[in-house]
Each structure stands twice: as structure tokens, then as C-alpha cells.
């Protein structure tokens, strides 16, 4: 029996009271009854019928995705540059978002951008940072601290950009959920493999992170390509395979999963991971999952299903060995550790999505 009540209080699915949503907070969508206006300096942007988000910017609200071109944390470039994938990092301009092409098999034509800091570590780590539904590589680059922190720690960042019409990642097709099966996940992994072969990236320090749809892609990468990734951070996502909709368009929305109605046993969830790469006997990536208790886009039931899945994969007990509010966590956040390779952070009274904690992600990866 999967029991967590001894460690987490029973949390009703409360809705946000009237007011203003914070930067990167949810501000609309089907089922959303919280704030529909955003704090100063951000605007409510509709990405789909299910989700609108407060995106940095001062323009009037729009129904099209916002694509910032000026990084908020790294000064050099105001736009990205494009070349064919270079044979070495030396030919990539430093401290700017730089598009690459011809990096290998890319069935769905995923856009790929790289950020190289001014000083690159010897055999640098690599982080794949996947954007939210409706986002772009440029928006995630500008709205996160991955590039800024790369200047401190010397790692390289890949910012993939979804090729799909709704700009959500394909996390539902059989191809994307299968090792070397195709679709968006293979395009991303091809760029990683290219970086390892040509840029001196440390194959043992390749990490994935993402928000919302990007969080779901992070789960896909961890489950289907455990031989490629060492760790993953899932910010407001779902369990691997939860969005599976064989035969449907690649970026289809799975309402049964999103509303937390896909309830399985830990073994059933783990089997979805094992089936993604039959015969794989190696270690699975370390995983850290984050979720808000009042998320009405990807309901918080998905958090518990993720816990079932990864504790089973890692053969950990279904109750955490510790559950604390660490010093870096805001009040109401609790970090449940189930073993050395899995943590689950629950954010009380937080919707979709949990704000980014990039510095702590780096510590989880072992970079910082």
C-alpha cells in the first residue's frame, strides 16, 4: 500500500484567491479559477485552452507566445546566431544563444540552440533545458538562470525548441517514448550525442531539466534514454508515459493524465519506464520532481504518481526517509528524500508552475 499521510498532510485542491499571479504563475485556462491578472512587468499569455502564464514583458496581453530576444541575466547578445553544427566548441560564440543545425537524426526538426559560457570547464557538464508548453528556446533562455549560472560553473546548455504547432513537446507518441524510436526526444538526444562526440562534453554529466511540457519531456528523456542522462529535474510535470496517446498527433493533450485520473500501481508505472528501453540493465538517472498543491493544469495527483513510479524504479520504500523544509525552500515547501537518487518537493498553495530554483538544481546534479 502506498502511504504518505504520515509525512505529508492531506492537501485539498484549493484554488487561488483573487489577486495577481506572480511572474511565471498561471493566469488562465480551462478549470482555472485563480487570478487572471499578472504582477507589474509581466503579461498573461495564452498558450493553449488549458494554460495561460504570466510572462515577463510590458506589452498588452496576447494570445500568441512571447519570444524575448534579449537575455535578462547575461548581457552580450540581443539576438541568436545560426550556423551548421561546429566540430568544436571553439567555433561557437561565447555568452550568446547560438542556433545549430545538422547535429544528427532529427525526425521532427526540433530547433536547437546552445549557450557556451566565456569560460568553459574542462570536459564540461551539459544541461538540456526544455521549455514549457507554448514557449521557445529563446523564451526559456531569457526567463531562466541556466545561462547566467553557466558563466559561473562552466557548463554548456542546450535549449531545444519544440517543432509542434501548439509548441508543446511530443510526450505522447510511441516513437518519443521509445529508445531511439524517433520524434522530439530523439532529436534532442541527437544534439546531446553530438555535443559529447564533438565538444568534449563529459558523457557522465549530462542533465535534463524542464518546466510543464518541458518537465514532461525531461521525464521522457530520463525514461527512454537512461544511458544518456545522469539526472533530471521535473518542474510541474507528470510520470513517464502518463501522456501516452498512441495514434494521436504528436503533441496531443491527455486530459485523463492532466487531471490526475491516471492512477496506477508503482509496478505498472515502472513497467512503462522499462518498456521504453527493453533490455537496459544500467542505472537510471537521479530524479528530482517538484509540484504545487493547487496546480489546475497538471493536477497534483500526478506528483504522487511520479513518486510511485520512481521509487519503484529505484527500489526505494514508498515512504520517505526524510521530509524537511530546507533553508533554500520557501515556507510551505517540503523536500521528501526517498533515497540517494530520488527527491520529491511539494509546494503548498503553489499552482502551475513551481518557480525555478536553478542553483538548487545544480547542487542536485553535483555541478555546484
N, C-alpha and C positions, 0 to 999 in steps of 0.2 A: 504494500500500500504506500502510495506517495504522500507523505505528510510533511507539511511545512508550517503548520499552525503554531508549533512551539517556538518558531524562530521569526515568523512574520505575523503581524496582526492581520485579521481578516479585513480586507480593504474594499469598501463599497465603491462601485463605479460612479463616483461623484462627477459632477460637471462643473466647469469653471464658472465662477460668478461673473456678473457683468463688470466690464472694465476694459483694460487694454492688454493685448497679448504682448509678450516680450519679443525681442529680436530672435528670429528663428522659431518662434512659437506658432502654434496653429491658430488660424483666424477664420476658418470656414470649412465647409464640406458637408456631405450628406451625414446626418446624425449629429453634427456639431452644434452644441447649444451654448458654447462659451463666448468669450469676447470676439467681436468681429472687427474691431479697430486695433491698430498697432501703435506701439510707442513711437515717439518722435524719432525721425531718422530712418524709419522703415515703412514699407508699404505692404498691404495684404495682396498677395499674388496667387491667383487660382491656377493650380497645376492640373487638376482633374476635378470631376464632380465630387470626389471623396476628400479632397485635401487642398486647402489654401494655407499659405505660410507667410509670416512677417519677414520680408527680405530687406536687407539694408538698401536704402535709396530714398530719395525725396520726391520722386515723381508721383503722380496720381495713381491709384490702384489700377492694375492692368490684368487682363485675362491671359496674357502671354508671359512665358518665363522671362525672368530678368537675367541678363548675362553681363555682369560687371566686367570691365576690361582693365580697370586699374586696381592693382592689389592693395589691400588695406593695411598690410603689415610689412610688405617687402617693397622698398622704394623703386628699384630700377625701371622696369618696363611698363608702358601703358597699354601694350598690346602683345599678342603672342606672335611668334615667328614660325615658319614652316620649312622643313627640309625633308629629304629622304633620310631614313634612319641612319645615323652615322656609324662608323666602325669603332668608334671610341668616344668616351665622354669628352675628350679634349675638343671635339668639333661642335659640342653643344654649348651655346652661350650660357654664361652663368647668371644666376639670380633673375631669371625671367621664365615665363611659361612658354615652352617651345614645343610645337607640334611635330610629331614624327609619323612617317608612313613606311610601308614596305618592311615591316618588322616581323613578318611571318604570316601564318594562316589566320585569316580574319574573316570568317564566313559572313558576318552581318555588317561588316565595315564599321566597327567600333572606332570612334575617334580617339586618338591617343596623344597625350601631352606629357612632357617631362619637365621637372624642375630640378636643376642642378645647382647646389649652393656654390658660393665663391670658393669655399674650401671643402673639398670632398675628402671624407675619411678614406684611409687605405682599406680596400675591399669593402666598400660601403654597404650598409644595410639598404634595403629598398622597401618603401611603403606604397601600396596601391590604395589610393583614397577615392572611393566611389561615391558619386553624388546622389542626392535624393531624387524622388520622382518629380519630373518637370525641370530638373536642374541641368547643368552643363559642367564640363570640366572647369571652365573659366569661373563659373559662379562658386564652385566648391573651393577652388584655389583662392579666390578673393575672400570668401567668407569663412575660411578656416585658418588655423595657425600652422598647418603642416609645412608650408614653405618657410615661414619665419623661423620655426624651430630647426629646420634643416640647416639654416645658416649657423646654428649653434652646435649641432651634433653631427653634421657632415653626411647625413644620409641623402639618398636620392628619392624623389617622389614621382610616381606615375599617377596622373589624373585622367582616367578614361572618361569618355563622353558617350552617352547612350545613343545608338543609331535609330531607336524606335520612334514611331510617330508621336506617341504620348510622352516621350523621353523618360520612360520608366525602363528599368532593366528587365531583360528576359530572365525571370527566375521560375518559370512555369513549364517550359518545354522539356521534353525528354532529352533533347540534344544538350541543352545548357546544364542539365542535372547529371550528365554522364561524363566521365573522364575521357577527354579527347573526343567528345561527342559532337561538338560544334557550337554554334550560336555565340552569344555575347561572352560567355565565360571563357571559351577557347580563344577568342580574340584578345581578351585581357591577358590570359596566360601566355599567349604567344609573345606579347610585349615583354613579359617578365622573363621568359626564356631567352629572348634576345638580349635583355639587359645583363643577364648572367653570363651569356656567351661573349658579349662584345664590350661591356662596360666595366668588367671586373667586380660586379656586384657579388656579394657573399651569398651563395646559394642556401646557406644555413640560416640567413637572417632576412628572409622575405616575409613581409607582414601585410595584412589587409585590414582596412577599416572602412566604414561607410555609415551613412545615415538613411533611415527609412528604406527606400528601394535599394540604396547603396548598402544598407545593412543586410538586406536580404541577399544581395549579390555577394557580400562578404561571407555569409553562411554557405552559399553555393560554392564559392572558391575553396572554402575550408573543407567542405564535404566531398567535392568532386576532385579536388587537386591537393590532397594532403601531402603529396610528395613534393609540392612546390612551396607551400606556405608553412611558416613556423608558428604563426599566431594570428588570431583575428579578433577585432573589436567590433561588436554588433550594437549599433545605437538605434534602438527602437525598430527592431526587425521581427523576424519570425523564425521558426525552426526550419532546418534544411528540408526541402521537399514539401513544405506546407502549402505553397502556392501552386503545386503541380497541376497542370491542366493540359494533358496530352491532346494533341489535335487542335488546340485553340491557338489564336495568334500569339506570337512570342511574348508580348508584354501584357497579356491578359490579366485582369484583376480577378482574384479569387475571393469572393465575399464570404464564403464559409470559413476560410482561414482568417481573413482580416478581422472578422467579428468574433474570433475566438471560439468557433464552433467545431474546429477540427481537433478533437480530443482523442489522443491515442495513448497507449502504454509506452513506457520508456523503451522497451524492446522493439515495438513497432516503429518508433521514431528512429532508433538506432539502425534498424534494418534499411531504412531509406538511405542513410549515410553509407552503409556497407555496400548496398546495391549500386551506388554511384561509381564505385571503382572495385569491381569484383576481383578478388584475389590479393588485394592490397593487405600487407601484413605489417606495415610500418606504423610509426607513431602519428597520431592525429594532432593538428595544430592546437596550441593553447587557445582557449576561448574565454572572452570576457563579454558578457551581454548586459545591456542597460535598457531599462524600460520605465515609463511613467505609469502611475496607477490610474490616471484618468485619460489615458490615450484612447480617443474615439476613432482613430484611423486604423491602427493596428492594435486591437484591444489587448489589455494587459494579460488576458488568459494566455496569450502567445508567449509571454515571459515564462510562465510555469511549464509550458510545453517545451520550450528551449532547455529548461533545466532538466526535464525528464530525458530529453534526447542526449545531451552532452554528458550528464552523469552516467548514463548507461554506456555510452561510447567509451568513457574513461574508466568505467567500472568503479565509480565512486558511490558512496552511500547517498540516499535520496534526501538526507538532511545535512545541512552544512556543518562543517567542523568549527566555524566561527561566523558570527554575524555582527558586524560593528559599523558604526558611523565614523569613518576615518577622518582625520583632520582636514583633508582637502575636500571632503564632501559637504555640500550644503546641508542645513538642518532638514531632517526628514528623509535623507538618503541613507540606505543601509547596504553594506557590501557583504554578501554571503559567499564565503570561500568553501568549496566542496573538496578541494584537493589542490595540489600544486599547479594543475593545468586548467582549472575552471573556476571562474568567479561570476557572480550574478549581482548586479547593482540595481536595486529597486528605488525609484524616486517618487516619494509620496506627493500627491497633488501636482504632478507634472504631466502635461499632455503629450502630444506628438509634435516635436521630438524632444528627447533629453538634450540639453545644451552640451556642446562638445567640451571634453576635458583632455585636450591633446597631450599635455605634459604628462598626465597620468597614464595615457595610453602608451607613451614612450617608455615609461617606467615598467609597465606590464610587459612590453616587448623585450625589455632589457637593454634598450638603447640609451636611456637617460640614467 
